[in-house]
Amino acid sequence: MIELRELCAGYGGREILHRISLTFVPGQVYGIIGPNGCGKSTLLRSITGLHPLSSGTVLLDGADLCSLTPIQTAQRVAYLPQSRNVPAISAGRLALHGRFAHLSYPRRYRREDDEITRRALEWTGAADFASRNMQELSGGQRQRVYLAMALAQDTRTILMDEPTTYLDIGSRFEVMNLARGLAGMGKAVVLVLHDLELVLRYADRVVVMDGGRVKAEGPPDEVYPCLRDCFGVEVCRISSPEGVFYSFSPRHDG
Amino acid sequence: MKCSVTSCMGTDKRPALALAGLACLAAALLSVCLGAAKISPAELLAALFNGGQTPAAGIVRYVRLPRTAACLAAGAALAVSGAIIQSVLANPLASPNIIGVNAGAGLMVGLCCAFLPTMGRGLSGAAFLGAMAAVLLVLGIARRIGASRMTVILAGVAVNAFLNAGTDAVVTLFPDAGIGSADFRVGGFSAVPAGRLWPAALLILMGVALSFTLANELDLLALGEDTAHGLGLSVRRMQFLLLGIAAVLAGATVSFAGQLGFVGLIVPHLARRLVGSGNGILLPMCALSGAALVTLCDLAARLLFAPYELPVGILLSLIGGPFFLMLLVRQRGGRLHD
């Protein structure tokens, strides 16, 4: 569980995030959306302590972020950043490093860490290529490995910055299904995404950000009307026997 | 799929490590036994365990053993230092001699020899300070201007040139300081003072051992700073600590072996091709193969042109240069390191 109270953060003198108050509850998938430069990524970085707060409070499972060491933070929140160079490391080894925060110096992975990691790899469907190098894997496969790493980290909250970027449509759905599965285990899953349709389809709650502020927060069918002004597009909600769909089109002004 | 994650990591790398260990041992034995005077295995055993007073025993104890120890320590230290620097700076071109770490140590050693010629034991400490100053300078500059992989190297090359110019100035102005010799400038073991060797070797032993315990931390840094932080690593502190260890290793080496280059660049690449980039096995592999390579090259440098002796740094570059180019060509468009 994560609580943000009046969080402000910025670069140099420029404030990027203005008084953000949000709560991420276990068992829910949250989709954070907003135009480029609205502060979505900075928000995730602030929650993990990568970006300093200028004011406000971040509570991770009730503990103040400022009082936590990086290890203690990593025991509460798993974070998968956006742009990652593809490391030259085997998939299994990468997932095993999810256990890093649960060890103290000198860090030697134990049998139970192996076991937890193996189960995580199986759960995300990455066990079959655990021995392969990350550089040989497809984007979708890599994302499964990173998700296994986050699962092995055994935190109550998982933050992901654009986990579906550069993936084909099938892999995107798979990643979102895995995110739903993680929420089903009782984790709070927070995703920053650009793909609005994906967010509205899969998220339990949607956070709409614009200019460093939260414009709306709630279930998809409540917040979708405000996307019109945020992104400058027309949004249409289509209710059909197969479910609810959202369609986006360029704005027709006048 | 009933295998543990660690055993699932592809082919077993332990045979390669064992082979490097054997090579290291063989190189050490050859280095002790061969030379201007040949020592038979029996004489060697007698010298080591019976404390004999024969000329052979004297040669072993006062010439060959210190020299072999110096080769092993220097090779292991430079290779591990190079592997650490390449990982931390996420740059395959980085190595102690290219980004000015050796040069910083060299300048300090030069200054000490010129102005404080009596300081003997403190020399490796001074060399470490010089190496550390160079590391911090490069890291600081890279962070200030946004550390892209290329700027780190450019900053390092500039620092390297600057520090080497400083050493050249000292050499020119104080020709009696004893650092103008080819042995110091390109690295060599023909005149390693025992007073400098043992404190430095102790530092190297500790540094290498410490680096082995931080292999997982190095792996995490290679995943990128943000991912490493997300997994619970104090990124800045760990970078500082690891580069500090790299500076200790390079500095201690320079204090007795001079500015031995190239080992720190090629051995990590070679080892990576043999055992992959997992630092848990890469660092020991670097230490063993670095030690073996330097010892064998030093042996060759002593024997090939006897009674003359080539500084080993020259031979290392003569062999290592073409060998490294061959690696690059055979890699063809691929990358040696990500």
Interface residues (C-beta under 8 A of the other chain):
Chain A: R45 T48 G49 L50 T69 P70 I71 T73 A74 Q75 V77 A78 Y79 L80 P81 R84 N85 V86 P87 A88 I89 S90 G92 R93 L94 A95 L96 H97 G98 F100 A101 Y105 P106 R107 Y109 R111 D114 E115 T117 R118 L121 E122 A127 D128 A130 S131 R132 N133 Q135 M149 Q153
Chain B: M1 S4 V5 T6 C8 M9 G10 A90 T213 L214 N216 E217 D219 L220 A222 L223 G224 D226 T227 H229 G230 L231 G232 L233 S234 V235 G276 S277 G278 H337 D338
